[in-house]
Amino acid sequence: MVNSVRTSIFAHYFVNVMKKNILICVFAACALTSCGEYNKLLKSTDYEYKYEAAKAYYAKGQYTRSITLLNELITILKGTDKAEESLYMLGMSYYNEQDYQTAAQTFIQYYNVYPRGTYTELARFHAGKALYLDTPEPRLDQSGTYTAIQQLQMFMEYFPESSRKEEAQNMIFALQDKLVMKEYLSAKLYYNLGNYLGNNYLSCVITAQNALKDYPYTNLREDLSILILRAKYELAVYSVEERKEERYREAVDEYYAFKNEFPESKYAKEADHIFEESQKVLND
């Protein structure tokens, strides 16, 4: 009885192992066949076949393969009805591979070549979105952010009724927030530098004021405003004697403007302290 049970268990185990091995062999054979077919495809001069294969690879999400084929086809198919779709698919393949810079360049090429093409709206939208996804963190150079905003604004101008308009607008707002953060960090750095190698408090004021002027609806408005108040107070503290009164009055005026705009500010205690210290000097 024991031997019979052991034999049954062993047989069951053996069958499972064989099934797994067969599956592995099948998958390996399929992979080899697929690779073999793809290599043959690369050498083929049947461009109609390559075009259909590129579409199939694109549909299956095999974007590396579709990119290779489409890069060859867009030149060969130039002037045919398939060239337009090939160029758009190439852009989307780069986009889905997260090569956003190349994707944006391809989409820009598409809408320049086909300004009224089938995919022009999508190409303009994805050109902006690709650049949006490629923008750096606020501390770094923001040239790419300005370019992304420009592309998205162009999309909205060309397609004001597009169903993607709201998404484009939200991306622009997010990019503008990034630019404001860049200015805020710069203003904060000037403030922290103080009088080191020059009057950095004045640079802080100018930078923060320009940010508020350029982006009046920013979520950082309160933070930029308190920086201006702090910097104006420090300007007064370290000012030459003949300018102290004038600058303390400027700090007091800034305090009133700050309190008027942010009556329940998280910086209320700090602002009140600046006001009281300024008033002490002015009342002496």
C-alpha positions as CSV (number, residue, x, y, z in Angstrom):
1,M,0.0,0.0,0.0
2,V,2.8,2.4,1.0
3,N,4.7,1.6,-2.2
4,S,1.6,2.2,-4.3
5,V,1.1,5.7,-2.7
6,R,4.8,6.5,-3.2
7,T,4.5,5.5,-6.9
8,S,1.4,7.6,-7.3
9,I,3.1,10.7,-5.8
10,F,6.2,10.2,-7.9
11,A,4.1,9.8,-11.0
12,H,2.2,13.0,-10.2
13,Y,5.4,14.9,-9.6
14,F,7.0,13.6,-12.8
15,V,3.9,14.7,-14.8
16,N,4.0,18.2,-13.4
17,V,7.8,18.5,-14.0
18,M,7.3,17.3,-17.6
19,K,4.5,19.8,-18.2
20,K,6.6,22.7,-16.9
21,N,9.5,21.6,-19.1
22,I,7.3,21.3,-22.2
23,L,5.9,24.8,-21.5
24,I,9.4,26.2,-21.1
25,C,10.4,24.6,-24.4
26,V,7.3,26.0,-26.2
27,F,8.0,29.5,-24.9
28,A,11.6,29.3,-25.9
29,A,10.7,28.0,-29.3
30,C,8.2,30.9,-29.8
31,A,10.8,33.4,-28.7
32,L,13.4,32.0,-31.1
33,T,10.8,31.9,-33.9
34,S,9.8,35.5,-33.1
35,C,13.4,36.7,-33.1
36,G,14.1,34.8,-36.3
37,E,11.1,36.3,-38.0
38,Y,12.0,39.8,-36.8
39,N,15.6,39.4,-38.1
40,K,14.3,38.3,-41.5
41,L,11.9,41.2,-41.4
42,L,14.7,43.7,-40.9
43,K,16.5,42.3,-44.0
44,S,13.3,42.2,-46.1
45,T,12.7,44.7,-49.0
46,D,8.9,44.0,-48.9
47,Y,8.0,47.4,-47.4
48,E,4.3,46.7,-47.4
49,Y,5.0,43.7,-45.2
50,K,7.3,45.8,-43.0
51,Y,4.6,48.5,-42.6
52,E,2.0,46.0,-41.5
53,A,4.5,44.4,-39.1
54,A,5.4,47.8,-37.6
55,K,1.7,48.4,-37.0
56,A,1.4,45.0,-35.4
57,Y,4.4,45.6,-33.1
58,Y,3.0,49.0,-32.2
59,A,-0.4,47.5,-31.3
60,K,1.2,44.8,-29.1
61,G,3.3,47.5,-27.3
62,Q,6.6,46.3,-28.8
63,Y,7.7,49.8,-29.3
64,T,11.5,49.2,-29.7
65,R,10.7,47.0,-32.8
66,S,8.2,49.4,-34.2
67,I,10.7,52.3,-33.8
68,T,13.3,50.4,-35.8
69,L,11.0,49.6,-38.6
70,L,9.2,53.0,-38.7
71,N,12.5,54.9,-38.8
72,E,13.3,53.0,-42.0
73,L,9.8,53.3,-43.5
74,I,9.1,57.0,-43.0
75,T,11.7,57.8,-45.7
76,I,10.8,55.0,-48.0
77,L,7.0,55.6,-47.8
78,K,7.4,59.4,-48.2
79,G,4.8,60.6,-50.6
80,T,2.4,57.7,-50.0
81,D,-0.7,57.5,-47.9
82,K,1.1,55.4,-45.3
83,A,3.8,57.9,-44.6
84,E,1.6,60.1,-42.4
85,E,0.5,57.3,-40.2
86,S,4.0,55.9,-40.0
87,L,5.4,59.2,-38.7
88,Y,2.7,59.6,-36.1
89,M,3.1,56.0,-34.9
90,L,6.9,56.6,-34.6
91,G,6.2,59.6,-32.4
92,M,3.9,57.6,-30.2
93,S,6.4,54.7,-30.0
94,Y,9.0,57.1,-28.7
95,Y,6.4,58.6,-26.3
96,N,5.4,55.2,-24.9
97,E,9.1,54.3,-24.5
98,Q,9.4,57.5,-22.5
99,D,12.0,59.0,-24.8
100,Y,10.1,62.2,-24.5
101,Q,12.6,64.5,-26.3
102,T,12.7,62.4,-29.4
103,A,8.9,61.9,-29.2
104,A,8.4,65.7,-29.1
105,Q,10.7,66.3,-32.0
106,T,8.9,63.6,-34.1
107,F,5.5,65.1,-33.3
108,I,6.7,68.6,-34.2
109,Q,8.1,67.1,-37.5
110,Y,4.6,65.5,-38.1
111,Y,2.6,68.7,-37.7
112,N,5.0,70.7,-39.7
113,V,4.8,68.2,-42.6
114,Y,1.1,67.6,-42.2
115,P,-0.4,70.8,-40.8
116,R,-3.9,69.6,-41.6
117,G,-3.2,65.9,-41.2
118,T,-5.3,63.2,-39.7
119,Y,-3.3,63.2,-36.4
120,T,-2.3,66.9,-36.3
121,E,-4.4,67.6,-33.2
122,L,-2.9,64.6,-31.4
123,A,0.6,65.4,-32.5
124,R,0.4,69.0,-31.2
125,F,-1.0,67.8,-27.9
126,H,1.5,65.0,-27.4
127,A,4.4,67.3,-28.4
128,G,3.5,69.5,-25.5
129,K,2.8,66.6,-23.1
130,A,6.0,64.9,-24.0
131,L,8.0,68.1,-23.2
132,Y,5.9,68.5,-20.0
133,L,6.8,65.0,-18.8
134,D,10.5,65.8,-19.5
135,T,10.8,69.0,-17.5
136,P,13.4,69.1,-14.7
137,E,12.9,69.8,-11.1
138,P,12.5,73.5,-10.1
139,R,16.1,74.0,-8.9
140,L,17.5,73.2,-12.4
141,D,17.5,75.2,-15.6
142,Q,13.9,75.7,-16.8
143,S,14.4,76.3,-20.5
144,G,12.5,73.0,-21.2
145,T,9.6,74.2,-19.1
146,Y,9.2,77.4,-21.2
147,T,9.3,75.3,-24.4
148,A,6.6,72.9,-23.0
149,I,4.4,75.8,-22.1
150,Q,4.8,77.2,-25.6
151,Q,3.9,73.9,-27.3
152,L,0.8,73.5,-25.1
153,Q,-0.3,77.1,-25.7
154,M,0.1,76.5,-29.4
155,F,-2.1,73.4,-29.2
156,M,-4.8,75.3,-27.4
157,E,-4.7,78.1,-30.0
158,Y,-4.9,75.7,-32.9
159,F,-7.6,73.5,-31.3
160,P,-9.6,75.7,-28.9
161,E,-12.5,73.2,-28.9
162,S,-10.4,70.1,-28.3
163,S,-11.5,67.6,-25.7
164,R,-7.9,67.7,-24.4
165,K,-8.0,71.5,-23.8
166,E,-8.6,71.1,-20.0
167,E,-5.7,68.7,-19.7
168,A,-3.4,71.0,-21.6
169,Q,-4.4,73.9,-19.4
170,N,-3.8,72.0,-16.3
171,M,-0.3,71.1,-17.5
172,I,0.4,74.7,-18.2
173,F,-0.7,75.6,-14.7
174,A,1.6,72.9,-13.3
175,L,4.5,74.2,-15.4
176,Q,3.9,77.7,-14.3
177,D,4.0,76.5,-10.7
178,K,7.4,75.0,-11.4
179,L,8.6,78.4,-12.7
180,V,7.3,80.2,-9.7
181,M,9.0,77.7,-7.4
182,K,12.2,78.4,-9.3
183,E,11.8,82.1,-8.6
184,Y,10.8,81.5,-5.0
185,L,13.9,79.4,-4.4
186,S,16.0,82.1,-6.0
187,A,14.4,84.8,-3.8
188,K,14.9,82.7,-0.7
189,L,18.5,82.1,-1.6
190,Y,19.1,85.9,-1.9
191,Y,17.5,86.4,1.4
192,N,19.6,83.8,3.1
193,L,22.8,85.3,1.6
194,G,21.9,88.6,3.3
195,N,24.7,91.1,2.9
196,Y,27.2,88.6,1.7
197,L,29.1,90.1,-1.3
198,G,26.5,92.7,-1.9
199,N,22.9,93.8,-1.1
200,N,21.1,90.5,-1.6
201,Y,18.0,91.7,0.3
202,L,17.2,94.0,-2.5
203,S,17.7,91.2,-5.0
204,C,15.3,89.1,-3.0
205,V,12.6,91.8,-3.1
206,I,13.0,92.3,-6.9
207,T,13.0,88.6,-7.6
208,A,9.9,87.9,-5.5
209,Q,8.0,91.0,-6.8
210,N,8.7,89.9,-10.4
211,A,7.4,86.4,-9.7
212,L,4.2,87.9,-8.3
213,K,3.8,90.2,-11.3
214,D,4.3,87.4,-13.8
215,Y,2.2,84.8,-11.9
216,P,-0.3,86.7,-9.8
217,Y,-2.5,83.6,-9.1
218,T,0.3,81.3,-7.8
219,N,-0.2,79.2,-4.7
220,L,3.1,80.6,-3.5
221,R,1.8,84.1,-3.3
222,E,1.8,84.2,0.5
223,D,5.3,82.7,0.7
224,L,6.7,85.2,-1.8
225,S,4.9,88.1,0.0
226,I,6.4,87.3,3.4
227,L,9.9,87.1,1.8
228,I,9.4,90.6,0.5
229,L,8.3,91.8,3.9
230,R,11.3,90.1,5.6
231,A,13.8,91.4,3.1
232,K,12.4,95.0,3.3
233,Y,12.8,94.9,7.1
234,E,16.4,93.6,6.8
235,L,17.1,96.4,4.3
236,A,16.0,98.9,6.9
237,V,18.0,97.3,9.7
238,Y,21.2,97.3,7.7
239,S,20.6,100.6,5.9
240,V,22.8,103.7,6.3
241,E,21.5,106.1,8.9
242,E,20.1,108.7,6.4
243,R,17.9,106.0,4.8
244,K,16.8,104.1,7.8
245,E,13.5,105.9,8.4
246,E,12.5,105.7,4.7
247,R,13.1,102.0,4.6
248,Y,11.4,101.2,7.9
249,R,8.4,103.1,6.6
250,E,8.5,100.9,3.4
251,A,8.6,97.8,5.7
252,V,5.6,99.1,7.6
253,D,3.7,99.8,4.3
254,E,4.6,96.3,3.2
255,Y,3.2,94.9,6.5
256,Y,-0.1,96.6,5.9
257,A,-0.3,95.2,2.4
258,F,0.5,91.8,3.6
259,K,-2.0,91.8,6.4
260,N,-4.7,93.1,4.1
261,E,-4.2,90.3,1.6
262,F,-3.5,87.5,4.2
263,P,-5.4,88.4,7.4
264,E,-5.2,84.8,8.6
265,S,-1.7,84.1,7.4
266,K,0.5,81.3,8.8
267,Y,3.2,84.0,9.0
268,A,1.0,86.4,11.1
269,K,3.1,86.3,14.2
270,E,6.3,87.0,12.3
271,A,4.7,89.8,10.3
272,D,3.4,91.4,13.5
273,H,6.9,91.2,15.1
274,I,8.4,92.9,12.1
275,F,5.8,95.6,12.4
276,E,6.3,96.2,16.1
277,E,10.1,96.4,15.7
278,S,9.8,98.8,12.8
279,Q,7.4,101.0,14.8
280,K,9.8,101.1,17.7
281,V,12.4,102.6,15.5
282,L,10.1,105.1,13.9
283,N,8.6,106.2,17.2
284,D,12.0,106.9,18.8
